[in-house]
């Protein structure tokens, strides 16, 4: 293999795929990046057997070939090279990759490409297509609510449901639930649902460039995998086996108090409360003070720490219904508010021991449910 490629192109491609490299694996080849010529371009691939990312980059291919290069060594080396052409040439017998750029020459010991796990080539016929910006926003508004507890693998995933022209994502960790809907550019013939690891979706949001128009998504029959394609990048992830909880049962059907607040004002108050709440168990109290139909109400957000002190902030609010004192995990509340895209937000509550619902005012596509904490 003999290839010439621009340093910044190679560095960009490696930054995309290297997140799928397995840092701790019994298979040494999984710590490597596959580098292969592919129809006039250079293909870079990495996998940890659960997640695989492939990226195609522009290069001048003089001789075809392939090898797998230790990812960390290669990434670190390329980052230090000057922003000019890099010449890669492989000695197939010794599996040594020579990397030349400007005054620098490096030999890297590689592992034969034959040992690298095959990454499936997708048949994108019948793939679902969704706008990149919409899909990235959906992931941002949902994936953070997935669990990180490996004891319940199903909750480490995001339930993705597609029916006709609607796609819905939902994630829950037992303490909160995020649900986001969007419309597909073309309706699908086959409705389906799958549990996709939250990490895989977060990686997809990272590698999908903002300038791109569409992401294609396909779930090949019987393989237990999902494949995403966006321009020159392909991401393959294993699906999570199991049954996702019926999250519709968690969504409150009614409320006794609906509080309208400025998203930014409430977010700022939560950030201040969190400074003190984090010393304990992240409890912040929300005292919703209704003053009647015509007068504006307010919400007092407060947190106390035995070690560091206390904080309270009053935020002006429009309140429909009763006043209420309720406590939430302020970190969860802040994380939900950070993904609300509208200037105002509605907090719907019924009782101190009942879940609260957060809805962006003027946008029906997003809903976040958060469990209350004991007032103590």
PyMOL commands that set and color helices and strands:
alter all, ss='L'
color gray80, all
select helices_A, chain A and resi 7-20+28-31+71-80+113-115+132-145+150-156+198-207+247-249+263-277+330-338
alter helices_A, ss='H'
color red, helices_A
select strands_A, chain A and resi 2-6+32-38+41-47+51-58+60-63+66-70+85-91+96-101+104-111+128-131+157-163+166-172+176-183+192-197+214-218+225-230+233-238+257-262+283-289+297-305+309-321+324-329+344-349+356-360+366-370+372-373
alter strands_A, ss='S'
color yellow, strands_A
deselect
rebuild
show_as cartoon
